[in-house]
Amino acid sequence: MENHVMNTYSRYDLTFVSGSGVWLKDIKGDEYMDFVSGIAVNCLGHAAPQIVETISKQAAALMHVSNLYWNDRQIELANRLSAASGMDRVFFCNSGTEANETALKIARRYGKDKGGAEKCRIICMKDSFHGRSMGALSVTGQEKYRENFRPLLGEIYDAEFNNLASVESLMDNNVCAVIVEPVQGESGILPADPGFLKGLRDLCDKHDAVLIFDEVQCGMGRSGKLFAYQKTGVTPDICTAAKALGAGFPIGAAMANDRVSEHFVPGDHGSTFGGNPLACACGITVMKELIDNDLLANVNEMSEYLFGRLNGLAEKYDKIKLVRGVGLLVGVMMADGFKTPVINKAIEHKLLLAGAGNEVVRFLPPLNVTKEEIDIAVDRFEAAVKEL
């Protein structure tokens, strides 16, 4: 088959045509257990009945109307997110990258209003990942992503994750924002220390800067709370979300408190598709599952079980160095040189896993995963480790 897709991904030689729950079927009819979940997107599994019904009903009513007008789905989702997050205002877009772009623009606008043109500096963390557009890439603290696209945004400074002194050394009254992931995802599933986040909050308060938490991957229930920061007792000024917010349908959101959001006015930002009724309807369904139907309880129960099973393997095999993460965002660090081979071997056992950072294998099951499904996945992972 001729393929005209642009060559920007190193893909596995797998083509999937259908899915159900935690299972995917490829073009040959083979079934795979999916513990990647579209990289933490398919929080209710594939072809989730709730999402299928939501899309069908909403598509038959209203899919898109533009932000020249209000739509009821957007208002309801914004209200639900605000109530559950403690934020006051929501801007809807289509992805995590766009949500982070929005957060950076709010911060720059806030800084200009409060301190003039010089209050524009942004501090990000080394090894972070915030997206691939030019703004989000500028605050992604990994040179391998940045190097071929310089010059990027100016006045960006890299601090060390979980090292408050390194942030403090960069802070002054010309800093308009600090952006951080409460759990660094792409660099290896590294949770932030609560004391580090508290220190960032204090520094931002002292210098009148905006504290941004990127919860694109660790948010929307993946940590066992709706947002990972709710486990730390530290509240940001802006929190970004995407991925699981639509359970497979593209949607992103930047949530902000009134202190910073009031500086964003008509004409400052926009998104043609952002907040369309179809995407927001999917977000409402996800919120109902997480909050109203208490799917978060399953996340916490299954997290404890999955960590238990994986730690058991770590005691058994010296090629497994450690298991870390929160909720159902789990990283297994392998011995040097074993990450890629074990992911490839797992595929042979019909188990899909993702890599992250140096030698870390990510387990990202749907949030409604069962113990029986975890057992199958861990048994297949163990078989792959054994063969290596």
N, C-alpha and C positions, 0 to 999 in steps of 0.2 A: 504494500500500500504506500503510495506517495505521501510524503509528510512535509508540509510547508510551515510547521510550527518553528518559531525562532529558537535557536539553540542557546538557551540561557540556563538550562538545568542539566545536571548529570543525573539522568533518570535510570531507574532499574528497568530491566526488560520485562515489564509487566503492564498489561492493559486491562483495566477493570471495566466491567459493563453493568454490574448490579451489586446491591448490598442489602443486608438486613441485620439490624442490631450491630453486633460486634463482628459480623462476617462480611467478606467481600468475595465476589465471584469474578474470575478473569475471563478473557475472551475464549479460553480453552475449556471453560466449565469447571476449573479447579477452584476450591474454596480456601480462603486465607483468613486467619484470625487477625483483626486489625487493632493493634495497640499503638497506632499512631494517631488515629481519629482525625485525619486531615490536618495534622499538627495542632492538636488541642481544639479543633473546631467542632467536630461532630459529637457534641456533648451528650446527645440522646441516642447516639448510634445512627446507623444508616437507615434511610427510609423510615424514620421514626413516625409512627402513625399520627402523633399529635401535630408534627410539622407538615406532613403530607396533607392532613385535613385543613390546617391553617392556610397553607399556600393555595389549596384548591378553593376554599371559601373566599379568601381575600382577593385572589386573582379574578374571581367572578364578579366581585363588587367594585374594587378600585385598586389598581397597581401603582399608578404614578399620577401626581397632580402638580408637582413642582412646589417650591417654597415661596411662590408668590401668594400662596393660600395656606390656610391651616388644614390639617387632616386629623381625624380623631385618634387614629392609631399612634401617631407621633406624640400627641399630647399624653395619651395614656402611658406609653412606654417611658416618656420623660418623667412623668409623675412617679411611676413605679421605681425607676432608677434613683431618683432623688430621695424618695422615702427610704430606700434600702441602703443607700450609700452615705447619706448625710450631706451630700452635695446639694446645691441650690438650682443650678441651671445645666442644661445638656445641649451640646451641639452634635447633631448626627451626620455621619459621613459613611464611607463604604468599606473601610479597612482600618487596621491598626496603624499603618503608616500614616494615613490621613488624619487619624485621631491625634497622633503625636505631632504632626504638622500643625494642627489646630492649637494644641497646647503650647507649642513654641511661639506661635503668633500671638496668642493671648499674653504670654509672658513678656514678649518684646513690646507689645502695646502698653502693658501695665508699667513696664520699666520706663518707657518714654514719658508716659503721663506723670509718673511719680518722681523721676529723677532726670529727665531730659535725655538727649540723644546718647550720652555716655553711659547711661544705665542699661546696657544691652548685653552684658556678658552672661554666658550660660555655662554652667559646670555640668559635665556628664561623667560617667564612670568608665574606666578602662574595662575592656572585655564586654561592654554592654552591647545590646542590639535593640534598635528602635525603628528600623525600617530602611528602605533602599531609595526613597526619593531624596532629593538633594538636601532638604532640611533635616529629615530624620537621619540620613546618612551622616550628616555633619556631627550629630551627637551620638553616633554609634562608635563606641570606643575600640574599634578593631581596624587596624591599618589595612588588612587584607581586603576589606570592603571599600575603604576610602581611597586607596592610593591611585587608582586609575581614573578617578573622577574629580580630582582637585583642579582648580580651587573650589572649596566648599564654603559654607557660611563662615564669616569671620567671627572673632571674639568667642570662640568655643574653647573650653579648657578641660582637660582630662584629669580627673582625680582617681584615687584608688578605692575600689569598692570595699566596704567594711573597714575603711581606714579614715576615721573622722579627722585626724590631724592633717591628712593630705587635702581634705576639702577645706578645712579651716585656713590653710596656708594660701588658698586661692580666693577666699571670700573677702569682699569689700563692698562698699555701698554702690559700686557700679555693676554688681551682679544682679541680674533681673530674675534668674531662675536656676534651680538645681533639678536635674531630671535623673531618676533612678528607677530600676526595676526592684520591687520588693523581693522577687526571686529572679535572679539572672537565669534566663532560659537557654538561649542559644549557646552560651559559653559554658554550660555544664550543670545546670540545675543547682545554683548556689543561692541559698536563702540569705537575705540581709539580716544582720544582727539587729534586734529591736533597739538596742542602745545606739547603734549607728543611725537608724532612722530617726530616733528621738533627737539625736545630736543635729541632724540635718534640719529638723523642724525648728530647733532653737536658733540655729545659724540663720535660717531664712527669716525668722521673726525678727532677729536682731538687725539684719541688714535690709529688711523690707523687700525680700525676694520671694518669688513664687516657687513653692515646692510641688514638683510634678512626679506622680507615681505612674509608671507605665505598667498597667496590668493587662496588657493585650493577651499574654499567654497564661499568666498565673491567676487572672481574675475570673469572674463569672462562675464561681463555685469550685474551680479546680483545686483550690487550697483547702477546701472544707468550710470556708466562709464565703460569702458572696464575693468579697474582695480580700486579698491576702493581707492588706494593711489592717483589716479589722481583727487580725490575730495579734497585732503588735501594740495596739493602743495609740498609734500615731496616725493622724489624719492629714492628708495632703491638701493643697489648694486646688489642684487639678488631678483627676484620675482618668486615665484612658482605658478603653475597653474595645474589644472586637471579637475575633475568633468565635468563641462559644456563644456570644450574644445572639447570633442568628441560627445556631445549631446547623450550619451549613449554608445558609443564605447570607450573602455578603452584607455586613453592617458594621459600622464603627461608631464610637461615641467618645466625646470628651466632656467629662463632667467637672464642673467648677463651682467654687463657693461664690457668693455674691461679691465679696471683697475684690476678686480679680475679674469675674465675668462682667461686672458693670462697666468695665473699660472697653469691652467689645461691643461695637455699635453697628447699625446697618451700614453695609458697604465694606466692612472690615474683612469679611470672610464669606464663603458660600460653598455650596455643593449641589450640583444639579440633581443627582440621585439621592443625596443624603436625606434620611428621614422619610423615604417613600413609604406609603401605607403597607406594601407587601413585606418589606424588610422589617418594619416596626411591628407588624403582626407576629412575625416569627420571634422577635425579641420578647414580646408580651408572653407568648407561649413558653419560652424558655424561663422567664421570670416566674410564671405560674408553677412550673415544674420545680424550680429550685426553692422558691419561698413557700408558695401555697401548699404544694404537695410534698415539701420537706425532702427534696432530693439530696440536700446537703447532708442529711443524716446518713444516707447511703454512702456518700463520698467519704465521710469520716470512718464509717465501719469498714468499708472496703480498703481504705488506705491502710488501716491497722493490719488488715489481713495480708495485703500485698507486701507491705514492708516486712511482715513476719516471714512470709515465704521466701522473699529475696534475701533477707538477712540469713536465713537458714542455708541458702546456697552459698553465701559469702563465707560461712564457716566451713563449708565442704570443699570449696574450690579456690585454690590460691590465685587463679586468674581473675577472680572477682575481688577487687580491693576494698570497696565500700559501697554502701547504699545511702543516698541522701535525697532530700526534697521535702515537699509538703503535700498533704492530701493525695490526689491522684496525678501529681506532677512529680515523677520519680526518676532519678538518675542512678544508674549502676556504673560505677567506674571500673573499667577493665584494666588489666596489666598492659603495659606499653605494647602497642601494635596489635591489640586484640579487638578494638572496637569494630572496625570495618569487617574483619573476618567473622565475628560472631553475629553481626547483623545479617551478613550474606548467608551464613549457615542457618540462621533462624528462618530466612526466606525459604530455604530448602525444606524446612519443617513446617512450612505454611504459616509462619508467624511474622507479622510486620512490626518492626521496631524502628526508631529513628535515632540518629546520632546527635550529639551535642558536645561542642568543645573538645578538649583533649581526652580521648578515650572514654567518654561517657555515653552510655546507651540509654535513651529515653523510653520510659513506659508511660503512655498517654491513653489509657483506655477510656471509653465513654463513661460519663459520670454515673450511669445506671448499670454499670457492670455488676455481674454476680460473682459469688465465691466460686461457683463451678467454672465460670469462664476464666477467672484468674488462675485456677488450678491448671486448666488446659494450657494457658499461655506460659505459665512458669514451668510446667513440665516440658513444653517444647523448647523454651529457652535453655533449660538444663540439658536437654538432649544436644542442643547446638554447642553449649560450652563443653560438654563431655567429648564430643567429636573433635574438638580443637585441642 
